[in-house]
């Protein structure tokens, strides 16, 4: 950025003694009189301070992580022991199998 570019920005701030760096960057990237490359660089530098960064955090309550992990593993093991075993009832066992039905159909032809 040249001194001419800085002089172009001065009227936006006037005599304000406390111009923050973010205010200056905002003035640069909104100034249509500056080259696009300069405006883009200012926008890139200002973006982290204007938009929050998304991140994932773990909130662990009570105890440490190892204790919580052990408790969860025990709970999963208990749930697996409580699974329902599928046992056919008598109505299902009286039905002929698919092989028997197919054999009867193929004999008719």
matplotlib code that plots the C-alpha trace (Angstrom):
import matplotlib.pyplot as plt

x = [0.0, 1.4, 1.2, -1.4, -3.6, -3.2, -4.0, -7.2, -8.2, -7.6, -10.9, -12.8, -11.1, -10.6, -8.9, -10.0, -7.0, -8.0, -8.4, -8.1, -6.4, -9.7, -11.2, -8.3, -8.6, -12.4, -11.7, -9.2, -11.4, -14.5, -12.6, -13.4, -10.6, -7.9, -6.7, -8.7, -5.5, -5.0, -8.7, -8.7, -5.6, -7.3, -10.5, -8.5, -6.6, -9.8, -12.0, -10.8, -11.6, -15.1, -16.4, -16.3, -14.3, -16.3, -14.7, -15.8, -15.2, -15.8, -17.6, -16.7, -18.6, -17.6, -14.5, -11.9, -12.2, -10.9, -13.6, -16.4, -15.1, -15.1, -18.6, -19.9, -18.2, -19.9, -23.3, -22.9, -21.9, -25.0, -27.2, -25.8, -26.6, -30.2, -30.7, -33.7, -33.0, -35.3, -37.0, -39.6, -43.0, -45.1, -47.1, -44.0, -42.7, -45.9, -45.5, -43.9, -40.6, -40.0, -38.2, -41.3, -43.6, -41.2, -41.1, -44.9, -45.1, -42.4, -44.1, -47.4, -45.7]
y = [0.0, 3.4, 6.7, 7.8, 4.9, 5.9, 9.5, 8.2, 6.5, 9.5, 11.3, 8.2, 8.4, 12.1, 13.1, 10.0, 9.2, 5.6, 3.9, 0.1, -2.2, -3.8, -0.4, 0.2, -3.2, -2.7, 0.7, -0.9, -3.8, -1.6, 1.1, 0.5, 2.9, 0.4, -2.5, -5.8, -7.6, -5.1, -5.3, -9.1, -9.3, -6.9, -8.9, -12.2, -10.6, -9.2, -12.3, -14.2, -11.2, -10.6, -14.2, -16.8, -19.9, -23.1, -25.8, -28.8, -29.1, -31.9, -31.0, -33.6, -33.5, -35.3, -37.5, -37.8, -39.0, -42.5, -43.1, -41.9, -44.2, -47.2, -46.4, -46.1, -49.4, -51.2, -49.7, -50.9, -54.4, -54.6, -53.5, -56.3, -58.8, -57.6, -58.1, -60.2, -63.5, -64.2, -67.6, -68.8, -69.6, -72.6, -70.9, -70.2, -73.7, -75.3, -73.4, -75.3, -74.0, -72.2, -75.2, -77.4, -74.8, -74.4, -78.2, -78.5, -75.7, -77.1, -80.5, -79.0, -77.7]
z = [0.0, -1.0, 0.9, -1.6, -0.5, 3.2, 2.4, 0.6, 3.9, 6.2, 5.5, 6.8, 10.2, 10.6, 13.8, 15.7, 18.0, 18.6, 15.3, 16.0, 13.6, 12.8, 11.9, 9.6, 7.9, 7.5, 5.9, 3.5, 2.3, 1.9, -0.1, -3.7, -4.8, -3.8, -5.9, -5.3, -4.2, -1.3, -0.4, -0.4, 1.8, 4.3, 4.3, 4.9, 7.8, 9.4, 9.0, 12.1, 14.3, 12.8, 12.6, 15.3, 14.6, 15.0, 17.1, 19.1, 22.8, 25.2, 28.5, 31.1, 34.3, 37.4, 37.5, 34.8, 31.3, 32.1, 34.8, 32.5, 29.7, 32.1, 33.3, 29.7, 28.7, 31.7, 30.7, 27.1, 28.3, 30.5, 27.6, 25.5, 28.2, 28.3, 24.5, 23.7, 22.1, 19.1, 19.7, 17.2, 18.6, 17.8, 15.1, 13.1, 13.3, 12.0, 8.7, 5.8, 4.7, 1.5, 0.0, 0.5, -1.1, -4.1, -4.5, -4.6, -7.2, -9.5, -9.4, -10.8, -13.9]

ax = plt.figure().add_subplot(projection="3d")
ax.plot(x, y, z, "-o")
ax.set_aspect("equal")
plt.show()
